[in-house]
Amino acid sequence: MRNLLAPSVLGLLTSCSNGPADAGASSDASSSGSSSGASGASSGGGTSSSFGDADVEREAGTDAPTSPSRACTNPVHVLPMNPANPQDGITLSGFYVDTDTWNAANYAVKQTMYVCDYNSWYVVANMNNNTGDGAVKTYPNVHKDFNGGSLISSFTAISSHFAHTAPHVGIYEYAYDIWLNGVGSKGSTEVMIWTDNYNQVPSGSALETVTLDGQSYREYKSGSYIAFVETANVTSGTLNLLSFFNHVIAKGWIVPTSTVDAIDYGIELVSTNGADATFEVNDFSLTTN
C-alpha cells in the first residue's frame, strides 16, 4: 500500500477497520488510493523484459528448483523514517525500494529499512495495535511503476518471483499490491495477493475460493479493492500475475482494455506487539513479455 492521500482521506481509511488488540486478528484497512509519483522506477509494456534475476523458482506449491536466498547481511543503504516524506526510498536497478510509512504519523511507530539491493533488504519495526482499529501503519516495499500504464492485453507474460523471512509476531502480511487503470486515482483498481498472512484479515467480503496456476486463494472484494489470500502461507514462489489480471477481467470487475500501472511487493505492518521485529525480503524479480 503506497499512499500519498491527504490526511483527511487517510482518517476515513484507517477508521474503517475495527480489529481487536494485538492478541487477535486484524482487518486490513489498506484498501485505498495512492500515488506512485514518489518513485523514479518505471517501465513500459509489451516488450520482453526481465527485471531482476531469471525466473528459476517454482509456482508456489509445485515441484521445481528454487533460487538461492539473498539475506541482507551487509546493508549499504539505511533508510530511517522520514516524516517529511513517507515515500522516502532509493532507486536500484530500475526498482524503487520504498519505506512507505504512509500511516505512521497517526500512531506510535518506529521503522528502519536496511537495503543491500532491491531484492535483498529488511525492516526493523516497532508498533502496536493498542487502539484495536487494526490499521496498517506502513508498507515497506519494492516496486516497479509503468508510467502512463501499459495495456494488460499487450503482454503475453507477467511473472514475479518472491522470497521472504517473517518473524511470526503481531499482525502483518507479505503481499503484492498491484494497481490497474491508474494508481489511487478515480477509476483505478487495487489488486492484492497475500502470500504470507499472520493474524490479518482483508477488507471486504469473502466471495469464493479460486485456483490459479494450481494454487488456491480466498477471494475478497470491497468496491475497487480485490484481495487474493493464499489458503496456505508460502515464503517463496513465482506467481503468474497475468493469470490474476485475466481472472479479474473475466469476472467483469475491470474492462479488457485495462492497464497495469504499478506492481509492488512488501509487508503491510499493523503490529509487532510493541517490540522490535525484523521482516526480510530475500529475493524479488519481475519478468514481462
Phi and psi restraints in degrees (value plus and minus 20) as a CYANA .aco file:
   2 ARG   PHI    -124.1   -84.1
   2 ARG   PSI     107.1   147.1
   3 ASN   PHI    -157.8  -117.8
   3 ASN   PSI     102.3   142.3
   4 LEU   PHI    -140.5  -100.5
   4 LEU   PSI       6.5    46.5
   5 LEU   PHI     -93.5   -53.5
   5 LEU   PSI     140.7   180.7
   6 ALA   PHI     -84.5   -44.5
   6 ALA   PSI     131.5   171.5
   7 PRO   PHI     -75.5   -35.5
   7 PRO   PSI     -54.1   -14.1
   8 SER   PHI     -84.4   -44.4
   8 SER   PSI     -56.3   -16.3
   9 VAL   PHI     -92.4   -52.4
   9 VAL   PSI     -59.5   -19.5
  10 LEU   PHI     -79.6   -39.6
  10 LEU   PSI     -57.3   -17.3
  11 GLY   PHI     -79.6   -39.6
  11 GLY   PSI     -58.6   -18.6
  12 LEU   PHI     -87.1   -47.1
  12 LEU   PSI     -59.1   -19.1
  13 LEU   PHI     -87.9   -47.9
  13 LEU   PSI     -66.1   -26.1
  14 THR   PHI     -97.6   -57.6
  14 THR   PSI     -34.3     5.7
  15 SER   PHI    -110.9   -70.9
  15 SER   PSI     -21.0    19.0
  16 CYS   PHI    -100.8   -60.8
  16 CYS   PSI     -27.4    12.6
  17 SER   PHI    -130.5   -90.5
  17 SER   PSI     120.2   160.2
  18 ASN   PHI    -145.5  -105.5
  18 ASN   PSI      32.3    72.3
  19 GLY   PHI     -92.2   -52.2
  19 GLY   PSI     143.0   183.0
  20 PRO   PHI     -99.1   -59.1
  20 PRO   PSI    -198.1  -158.1
  21 ALA   PHI     -91.6   -51.6
  21 ALA   PSI    -193.2  -153.2
  22 ASP   PHI     -77.1   -37.1
  22 ASP   PSI     -48.2    -8.2
  23 ALA   PHI     -90.1   -50.1
  23 ALA   PSI     -38.8     1.2
  24 GLY   PHI    -136.5   -96.5
  24 GLY   PSI    -184.7  -144.7
  25 ALA   PHI    -103.5   -63.5
  25 ALA   PSI     144.3   184.3
  26 SER   PHI    -148.7  -108.7
  26 SER   PSI     128.3   168.3
  27 SER   PHI    -107.6   -67.6
  27 SER   PSI     119.8   159.8
  28 ASP   PHI     -96.1   -56.1
  28 ASP   PSI      92.3   132.3
  29 ALA   PHI    -118.0   -78.0
  29 ALA   PSI       7.0    47.0
  30 SER   PHI    -118.7   -78.7
  30 SER   PSI     -32.2     7.8
  31 SER   PHI     -89.5   -49.5
  31 SER   PSI      84.7   124.7
  32 SER   PHI    -184.0  -144.0
  32 SER   PSI     156.4   196.4
  33 GLY   PHI     -98.9   -58.9
  33 GLY   PSI     136.8   176.8
  34 SER   PHI    -175.1  -135.1
  34 SER   PSI     155.8   195.8
  35 SER   PHI    -149.6  -109.6
  35 SER   PSI     119.5   159.5
  36 SER   PHI    -121.1   -81.1
  36 SER   PSI      -6.8    33.2
  37 GLY   PHI     -84.8   -44.8
  37 GLY   PSI     -36.9     3.1
  38 ALA   PHI     -91.1   -51.1
  38 ALA   PSI     -41.5    -1.5
  39 SER   PHI    -119.6   -79.6
  39 SER   PSI     132.0   172.0
  40 GLY   PHI    -120.9   -80.9
  40 GLY   PSI     -21.3    18.7
  41 ALA   PHI    -101.7   -61.7
  41 ALA   PSI     105.6   145.6
  42 SER   PHI    -167.8  -127.8
  42 SER   PSI     145.6   185.6
  43 SER   PHI    -173.4  -133.4
  43 SER   PSI     131.0   171.0
  44 GLY   PHI    -113.6   -73.6
  44 GLY   PSI     158.2   198.2
  45 GLY   PHI    -142.1  -102.1
  45 GLY   PSI     152.9   192.9
  46 GLY   PHI      68.4   108.4
  46 GLY   PSI     -25.7    14.3
  47 THR   PHI    -139.3   -99.3
  47 THR   PSI     140.4   180.4
  48 SER   PHI     -94.8   -54.8
  48 SER   PSI     102.4   142.4
  49 SER   PHI    -162.3  -122.3
  49 SER   PSI     124.1   164.1
  50 SER   PHI    -146.4  -106.4
  50 SER   PSI      92.7   132.7
  51 PHE   PHI    -118.5   -78.5
  51 PHE   PSI      85.8   125.8
  52 GLY   PHI      80.2   120.2
  52 GLY   PSI    -173.2  -133.2
  53 ASP   PHI    -102.4   -62.4
  53 ASP   PSI     139.9   179.9
  54 ALA   PHI     -79.6   -39.6
  54 ALA   PSI     130.1   170.1
  55 ASP   PHI     -98.2   -58.2
  55 ASP   PSI      70.3   110.3
  56 VAL   PHI    -132.7   -92.7
  56 VAL   PSI     -20.5    19.5
  57 GLU   PHI    -103.6   -63.6
  57 GLU   PSI    -199.0  -159.0
  58 ARG   PHI    -125.7   -85.7
  58 ARG   PSI     141.6   181.6
  59 GLU   PHI     -80.1   -40.1
  59 GLU   PSI     115.2   155.2
  60 ALA   PHI     -72.4   -32.4
  60 ALA   PSI     104.1   144.1
  61 GLY   PHI      76.0   116.0
  61 GLY   PSI     -19.8    20.2
  62 THR   PHI    -132.7   -92.7
  62 THR   PSI     152.9   192.9
  63 ASP   PHI    -119.2   -79.2
  63 ASP   PSI      95.2   135.2
  64 ALA   PHI    -188.6  -148.6
  64 ALA   PSI     145.0   185.0
  65 PRO   PHI     -83.0   -43.0
  65 PRO   PSI     134.4   174.4
  66 THR   PHI    -134.3   -94.3
  66 THR   PSI     133.3   173.3
  67 SER   PHI    -101.3   -61.3
  67 SER   PSI     136.2   176.2
  68 PRO   PHI     -87.7   -47.7
  68 PRO   PSI     128.5   168.5
  69 SER   PHI     -91.7   -51.7
  69 SER   PSI     127.7   167.7
  70 ARG   PHI    -138.9   -98.9
  70 ARG   PSI      41.1    81.1
  71 ALA   PHI     -78.6   -38.6
  71 ALA   PSI     112.5   152.5
  72 CYS   PHI    -104.4   -64.4
  72 CYS   PSI      82.1   122.1
  73 THR   PHI    -123.8   -83.8
  73 THR   PSI     -41.6    -1.6
  74 ASN   PHI    -152.8  -112.8
  74 ASN   PSI      54.3    94.3
  75 PRO   PHI     -81.6   -41.6
  75 PRO   PSI     118.3   158.3
  76 VAL   PHI    -121.9   -81.9
  76 VAL   PSI     -31.3     8.7
  77 HIS   PHI    -151.8  -111.8
  77 HIS   PSI     111.6   151.6
  78 VAL   PHI    -139.8   -99.8
  78 VAL   PSI     101.2   141.2
  79 LEU   PHI    -138.3   -98.3
  79 LEU   PSI      78.4   118.4
  80 PRO   PHI     -96.0   -56.0
  80 PRO   PSI     151.8   191.8
  81 MET   PHI     -81.7   -41.7
  81 MET   PSI     119.9   159.9
  82 ASN   PHI    -145.2  -105.2
  82 ASN   PSI      75.5   115.5
  83 PRO   PHI     -76.9   -36.9
  83 PRO   PSI     -46.9    -6.9
  84 ALA   PHI     -96.7   -56.7
  84 ALA   PSI     -38.6     1.4
  85 ASN   PHI    -167.8  -127.8
  85 ASN   PSI      69.4   109.4
  86 PRO   PHI     -80.1   -40.1
  86 PRO   PSI     -39.5     0.5
  87 GLN   PHI    -118.8   -78.8
  87 GLN   PSI       3.5    43.5
  88 ASP   PHI     -80.4   -40.4
  88 ASP   PSI     121.4   161.4
  89 GLY   PHI    -195.4  -155.4
  89 GLY   PSI    -181.3  -141.3
  90 ILE   PHI    -166.7  -126.7
  90 ILE   PSI     120.8   160.8
  91 THR   PHI    -112.2   -72.2
  91 THR   PSI     105.9   145.9
  92 LEU   PHI    -155.3  -115.3
  92 LEU   PSI     102.3   142.3
  93 SER   PHI      32.8    72.8
  93 SER   PSI      17.2    57.2
  94 GLY   PHI      65.8   105.8
  94 GLY   PSI     -20.5    19.5
  95 PHE   PHI    -128.4   -88.4
  95 PHE   PSI     130.3   170.3
  96 TYR   PHI    -124.1   -84.1
  96 TYR   PSI      99.1   139.1
  97 VAL   PHI    -113.4   -73.4
  97 VAL   PSI      96.4   136.4
  98 ASP   PHI    -139.0   -99.0
  98 ASP   PSI     105.6   145.6
  99 THR   PHI     -86.6   -46.6
  99 THR   PSI     -55.3   -15.3
 100 ASP   PHI      21.6    61.6
 100 ASP   PSI      46.3    86.3
 101 THR   PHI    -115.3   -75.3
 101 THR   PSI      27.5    67.5
 102 TRP   PHI     -79.1   -39.1
 102 TRP   PSI     -48.1    -8.1
 103 ASN   PHI    -141.8  -101.8
 103 ASN   PSI      -6.4    33.6
 104 ALA   PHI     -91.0   -51.0
 104 ALA   PSI     -49.2    -9.2
 105 ALA   PHI     -82.8   -42.8
 105 ALA   PSI     -40.6    -0.6
 106 ASN   PHI    -109.8   -69.8
 106 ASN   PSI     -20.0    20.0
 107 TYR   PHI    -164.4  -124.4
 107 TYR   PSI     150.7   190.7
 108 ALA   PHI    -103.2   -63.2
 108 ALA   PSI      82.7   122.7
 109 VAL   PHI    -154.4  -114.4
 109 VAL   PSI     115.9   155.9
 110 LYS   PHI    -144.1  -104.1
 110 LYS   PSI     117.0   157.0
 111 GLN   PHI    -176.0  -136.0
 111 GLN   PSI     113.7   153.7
 112 THR   PHI    -152.7  -112.7
 112 THR   PSI     114.5   154.5
 113 MET   PHI    -126.5   -86.5
 113 MET   PSI     111.3   151.3
 114 TYR   PHI    -136.5   -96.5
 114 TYR   PSI     101.4   141.4
 115 VAL   PHI    -141.7  -101.7
 115 VAL   PSI     103.0   143.0
 116 CYS   PHI    -113.1   -73.1
 116 CYS   PSI     -61.1   -21.1
 117 ASP   PHI    -181.5  -141.5
 117 ASP   PSI     156.5   196.5
 118 TYR   PHI     -80.9   -40.9
 118 TYR   PSI     -46.6    -6.6
 119 ASN   PHI    -129.4   -89.4
 119 ASN   PSI      -0.9    39.1
 120 SER   PHI    -175.5  -135.5
 120 SER   PSI      79.1   119.1
 121 TRP   PHI    -179.7  -139.7
 121 TRP   PSI     146.6   186.6
 122 TYR   PHI    -169.3  -129.3
 122 TYR   PSI     141.4   181.4
 123 VAL   PHI    -144.9  -104.9
 123 VAL   PSI     115.1   155.1
 124 VAL   PHI    -126.5   -86.5
 124 VAL   PSI      98.4   138.4
 125 ALA   PHI    -148.2  -108.2
 125 ALA   PSI     135.1   175.1
 126 ASN   PHI    -164.7  -124.7
 126 ASN   PSI      96.9   136.9
 127 MET   PHI    -181.0  -141.0
 127 MET   PSI     151.7   191.7
 128 ASN   PHI    -161.9  -121.9
 128 ASN   PSI     153.5   193.5
 129 ASN   PHI    -138.4   -98.4
 129 ASN   PSI      20.0    60.0
 130 ASN   PHI     -82.5   -42.5
 130 ASN   PSI     -46.6    -6.6
 131 THR   PHI     -92.3   -52.3
 131 THR   PSI     -40.9    -0.9
 132 GLY   PHI      55.3    95.3
 132 GLY   PSI     -11.4    28.6
 133 ASP   PHI    -105.5   -65.5
 133 ASP   PSI     -30.2     9.8
 134 GLY   PHI      47.2    87.2
 134 GLY   PSI       1.0    41.0
 135 ALA   PHI     -93.6   -53.6
 135 ALA   PSI     117.8   157.8
 136 VAL   PHI     -90.3   -50.3
 136 VAL   PSI     109.2   149.2
 137 LYS   PHI    -116.4   -76.4
 137 LYS   PSI     -61.7   -21.7
 138 THR   PHI    -161.8  -121.8
 138 THR   PSI     140.9   180.9
 139 TYR   PHI    -160.8  -120.8
 139 TYR   PSI      50.2    90.2
 140 PRO   PHI     -78.4   -38.4
 140 PRO   PSI     113.8   153.8
 141 ASN   PHI    -177.7  -137.7
 141 ASN   PSI     149.4   189.4
 142 VAL   PHI    -138.7   -98.7
 142 VAL   PSI     116.6   156.6
 143 HIS   PHI    -168.7  -128.7
 143 HIS   PSI     141.3   181.3
 144 LYS   PHI    -143.3  -103.3
 144 LYS   PSI     107.5   147.5
 145 ASP   PHI    -119.6   -79.6
 145 ASP   PSI     120.9   160.9
 146 PHE   PHI    -127.2   -87.2
 146 PHE   PSI      69.1   109.1
 147 ASN   PHI     -77.6   -37.6
 147 ASN   PSI     105.0   145.0
 148 GLY   PHI      61.7   101.7
 148 GLY   PSI     -27.7    12.3
 149 GLY   PHI      61.0   101.0
 149 GLY   PSI     126.1   166.1
 150 SER   PHI    -144.3  -104.3
 150 SER   PSI     113.7   153.7
 151 LEU   PHI     -77.4   -37.4
 151 LEU   PSI     108.6   148.6
 152 ILE   PHI     -78.6   -38.6
 152 ILE   PSI     -56.4   -16.4
 153 SER   PHI     -87.5   -47.5
 153 SER   PSI     -33.0     7.0
 154 SER   PHI    -102.5   -62.5
 154 SER   PSI     -28.5    11.5
 155 PHE   PHI    -121.8   -81.8
 155 PHE   PSI     122.6   162.6
 156 THR   PHI    -120.4   -80.4
 156 THR   PSI     -35.0     5.0
 157 ALA   PHI    -177.6  -137.6
 157 ALA   PSI     117.6   157.6
 158 ILE   PHI    -159.9  -119.9
 158 ILE   PSI      90.1   130.1
 159 SER   PHI    -149.5  -109.5
 159 SER   PSI     135.1   175.1
 160 SER   PHI    -163.9  -123.9
 160 SER   PSI     116.1   156.1
 161 HIS   PHI    -122.0   -82.0
 161 HIS   PSI     125.6   165.6
 162 PHE   PHI    -164.3  -124.3
 162 PHE   PSI     135.8   175.8
 163 ALA   PHI    -176.7  -136.7
 163 ALA   PSI     121.5   161.5
 164 HIS   PHI    -173.1  -133.1
 164 HIS   PSI     146.8   186.8
 165 THR   PHI    -149.6  -109.6
 165 THR   PSI     105.3   145.3
 166 ALA   PHI    -134.9   -94.9
 166 ALA   PSI     133.0   173.0
 167 PRO   PHI    -107.4   -67.4
 167 PRO   PSI     -36.4     3.6
 168 HIS   PHI      38.4    78.4
 168 HIS   PSI      30.5    70.5
 169 VAL   PHI    -158.0  -118.0
 169 VAL   PSI     130.9   170.9
 170 GLY   PHI      53.1    93.1
 170 GLY   PSI    -157.4  -117.4
 171 ILE   PHI    -159.8  -119.8
 171 ILE   PSI     102.7   142.7
 172 TYR   PHI    -187.6  -147.6
 172 TYR   PSI     149.5   189.5
 173 GLU   PHI    -171.7  -131.7
 173 GLU   PSI     124.0   164.0
 174 TYR   PHI    -103.8   -63.8
 174 TYR   PSI     114.7   154.7
 175 ALA   PHI    -179.8  -139.8
 175 ALA   PSI     128.8   168.8
 176 TYR   PHI     -99.4   -59.4
 176 TYR   PSI     119.3   159.3
 177 ASP   PHI    -145.1  -105.1
 177 ASP   PSI      88.9   128.9
 178 ILE   PHI    -139.4   -99.4
 178 ILE   PSI     114.6   154.6
 179 TRP   PHI    -132.1   -92.1
 179 TRP   PSI     108.9   148.9
 180 LEU   PHI    -138.3   -98.3
 180 LEU   PSI     122.7   162.7
 181 ASN   PHI      39.4    79.4
 181 ASN   PSI      24.0    64.0
 182 GLY   PHI      90.3   130.3
 182 GLY   PSI     151.6   191.6
 183 VAL   PHI    -142.8  -102.8
 183 VAL   PSI      83.2   123.2
 184 GLY   PHI      44.1    84.1
 184 GLY   PSI       4.6    44.6
 185 SER   PHI    -132.6   -92.6
 185 SER   PSI     150.4   190.4
 186 LYS   PHI     -78.8   -38.8
 186 LYS   PSI     108.0   148.0
 187 GLY   PHI      70.2   110.2
 187 GLY   PSI     -24.7    15.3
 188 SER   PHI    -102.4   -62.4
 188 SER   PSI     138.4   178.4
 189 THR   PHI    -145.5  -105.5
 189 THR   PSI     113.6   153.6
 190 GLU   PHI    -123.1   -83.1
 190 GLU   PSI     103.9   143.9
 191 VAL   PHI    -136.8   -96.8
 191 VAL   PSI      99.8   139.8
 192 MET   PHI    -130.3   -90.3
 192 MET   PSI     123.8   163.8
 193 ILE   PHI    -144.9  -104.9
 193 ILE   PSI      88.8   128.8
 194 TRP   PHI    -108.1   -68.1
 194 TRP   PSI      98.3   138.3
 195 THR   PHI    -115.8   -75.8
 195 THR   PSI     -48.2    -8.2
 196 ASP   PHI    -168.5  -128.5
 196 ASP   PSI      90.2   130.2
 197 ASN   PHI    -134.1   -94.1
 197 ASN   PSI     111.9   151.9
 198 TYR   PHI    -148.8  -108.8
 198 TYR   PSI      78.4   118.4
 199 ASN   PHI      48.4    88.4
 199 ASN   PSI      -2.8    37.2
 200 GLN   PHI    -124.2   -84.2
 200 GLN   PSI     132.3   172.3
 201 VAL   PHI    -153.0  -113.0
 201 VAL   PSI     110.8   150.8
 202 PRO   PHI     -89.7   -49.7
 202 PRO   PSI     140.8   180.8
 203 SER   PHI     -88.6   -48.6
 203 SER   PSI     139.5   179.5
 204 GLY   PHI      69.2   109.2
 204 GLY   PSI    -193.0  -153.0
 205 SER   PHI    -120.2   -80.2
 205 SER   PSI     122.0   162.0
 206 ALA   PHI     -94.9   -54.9
 206 ALA   PSI     103.1   143.1
 207 LEU   PHI    -115.9   -75.9
 207 LEU   PSI     -74.9   -34.9
 208 GLU   PHI    -186.5  -146.5
 208 GLU   PSI     152.3   192.3
 209 THR   PHI    -123.4   -83.4
 209 THR   PSI     107.1   147.1
 210 VAL   PHI    -140.4  -100.4
 210 VAL   PSI     134.2   174.2
 211 THR   PHI    -135.8   -95.8
 211 THR   PSI     101.9   141.9
 212 LEU   PHI    -144.7  -104.7
 212 LEU   PSI     100.3   140.3
 213 ASP   PHI      33.9    73.9
 213 ASP   PSI      19.6    59.6
 214 GLY   PHI      63.1   103.1
 214 GLY   PSI     -21.0    19.0
 215 GLN   PHI    -130.5   -90.5
 215 GLN   PSI     121.4   161.4
 216 SER   PHI    -118.0   -78.0
 216 SER   PSI     116.0   156.0
 217 TYR   PHI    -155.6  -115.6
 217 TYR   PSI     122.6   162.6
 218 ARG   PHI    -107.3   -67.3
 218 ARG   PSI     113.8   153.8
 219 GLU   PHI    -125.8   -85.8
 219 GLU   PSI     109.3   149.3
 220 TYR   PHI    -143.9  -103.9
 220 TYR   PSI     131.3   171.3
 221 LYS   PHI    -169.1  -129.1
 221 LYS   PSI     116.9   156.9
 222 SER   PHI    -164.3  -124.3
 222 SER   PSI      80.5   120.5
 223 GLY   PHI      42.1    82.1
 223 GLY   PSI    -143.1  -103.1
 224 SER   PHI    -112.9   -72.9
 224 SER   PSI      -8.2    31.8
 225 TYR   PHI    -121.9   -81.9
 225 TYR   PSI     108.4   148.4
 226 ILE   PHI    -149.5  -109.5
 226 ILE   PSI     112.8   152.8
 227 ALA   PHI    -148.5  -108.5
 227 ALA   PSI     114.4   154.4
 228 PHE   PHI    -130.0   -90.0
 228 PHE   PSI      98.2   138.2
 229 VAL   PHI    -132.6   -92.6
 229 VAL   PSI      99.9   139.9
 230 GLU   PHI     -73.9   -33.9
 230 GLU   PSI     112.9   152.9
 231 THR   PHI     -93.6   -53.6
 231 THR   PSI     -39.7     0.3
 232 ALA   PHI    -155.3  -115.3
 232 ALA   PSI     102.7   142.7
 233 ASN   PHI     -79.1   -39.1
 233 ASN   PSI     121.7   161.7
 234 VAL   PHI    -150.0  -110.0
 234 VAL   PSI     126.5   166.5
 235 THR   PHI    -126.1   -86.1
 235 THR   PSI     -24.8    15.2
 236 SER   PHI    -179.6  -139.6
 236 SER   PSI     137.6   177.6
 237 GLY   PHI     144.0   184.0
 237 GLY   PSI     159.8   199.8
 238 THR   PHI    -148.0  -108.0
 238 THR   PSI     106.0   146.0
 239 LEU   PHI    -126.7   -86.7
 239 LEU   PSI     118.3   158.3
 240 ASN   PHI    -106.9   -66.9
 240 ASN   PSI      70.3   110.3
 241 LEU   PHI     -84.4   -44.4
 241 LEU   PSI     -49.9    -9.9
 242 LEU   PHI     -82.5   -42.5
 242 LEU   PSI     -51.6   -11.6
 243 SER   PHI     -86.7   -46.7
 243 SER   PSI     -53.8   -13.8
 244 PHE   PHI     -86.6   -46.6
 244 PHE   PSI     -64.4   -24.4
 245 PHE   PHI     -83.2   -43.2
 245 PHE   PSI     -63.6   -23.6
 246 ASN   PHI     -85.4   -45.4
 246 ASN   PSI     -54.0   -14.0
 247 HIS   PHI     -84.2   -44.2
 247 HIS   PSI     -64.2   -24.2
 248 VAL   PHI     -84.5   -44.5
 248 VAL   PSI     -57.2   -17.2
 249 ILE   PHI     -85.4   -45.4
 249 ILE   PSI     -64.3   -24.3
 250 ALA   PHI     -83.0   -43.0
 250 ALA   PSI     -50.7   -10.7
 251 LYS   PHI     -95.2   -55.2
 251 LYS   PSI     -31.0     9.0
 252 GLY   PHI      62.5   102.5
 252 GLY   PSI      -5.0    35.0
 253 TRP   PHI    -103.5   -63.5
 253 TRP   PSI     -43.5    -3.5
 254 ILE   PHI    -157.2  -117.2
 254 ILE   PSI     139.9   179.9
 255 VAL   PHI    -103.2   -63.2
 255 VAL   PSI     137.3   177.3
 256 PRO   PHI     -81.6   -41.6
 256 PRO   PSI     -40.6    -0.6
 257 THR   PHI    -111.5   -71.5
 257 THR   PSI      -0.3    39.7
 258 SER   PHI     -89.3   -49.3
 258 SER   PSI     138.4   178.4
 259 THR   PHI    -134.6   -94.6
 259 THR   PSI     135.0   175.0
 260 VAL   PHI    -120.6   -80.6
 260 VAL   PSI     110.4   150.4
 261 ASP   PHI    -137.9   -97.9
 261 ASP   PSI     -45.4    -5.4
 262 ALA   PHI    -181.2  -141.2
 262 ALA   PSI     122.0   162.0
 263 ILE   PHI    -150.0  -110.0
 263 ILE   PSI      97.7   137.7
 264 ASP   PHI    -138.0   -98.0
 264 ASP   PSI     133.0   173.0
 265 TYR   PHI    -158.2  -118.2
 265 TYR   PSI     109.3   149.3
 266 GLY   PHI    -193.5  -153.5
 266 GLY   PSI    -173.6  -133.6
 267 ILE   PHI    -147.9  -107.9
 267 ILE   PSI     101.8   141.8
 268 GLU   PHI    -104.5   -64.5
 268 GLU   PSI      97.0   137.0
 269 LEU   PHI    -126.4   -86.4
 269 LEU   PSI     105.0   145.0
 270 VAL   PHI    -128.3   -88.3
 270 VAL   PSI     -65.2   -25.2
 271 SER   PHI    -177.2  -137.2
 271 SER   PSI     126.7   166.7
 272 THR   PHI    -139.1   -99.1
 272 THR   PSI       0.1    40.1
 273 ASN   PHI      41.7    81.7
 273 ASN   PSI       9.4    49.4
 274 GLY   PHI      54.1    94.1
 274 GLY   PSI      -2.3    37.7
 275 ALA   PHI    -151.4  -111.4
 275 ALA   PSI     136.7   176.7
 276 ASP   PHI     -81.3   -41.3
 276 ASP   PSI     115.9   155.9
 277 ALA   PHI    -160.8  -120.8
 277 ALA   PSI     127.0   167.0
 278 THR   PHI    -130.9   -90.9
 278 THR   PSI     109.5   149.5
 279 PHE   PHI    -140.6  -100.6
 279 PHE   PSI      99.6   139.6
 280 GLU   PHI    -129.1   -89.1
 280 GLU   PSI     121.9   161.9
 281 VAL   PHI    -131.4   -91.4
 281 VAL   PSI      94.6   134.6
 282 ASN   PHI    -119.0   -79.0
 282 ASN   PSI     -32.2     7.8
 283 ASP   PHI    -188.1  -148.1
 283 ASP   PSI     130.8   170.8
 284 PHE   PHI    -183.9  -143.9
 284 PHE   PSI     119.1   159.1
 285 SER   PHI    -173.6  -133.6
 285 SER   PSI     138.7   178.7
 286 LEU   PHI    -157.8  -117.8
 286 LEU   PSI     105.6   145.6
 287 THR   PHI    -145.1  -105.1
 287 THR   PSI     109.2   149.2
 288 THR   PHI    -147.1  -107.1
 288 THR   PSI     135.0   175.0
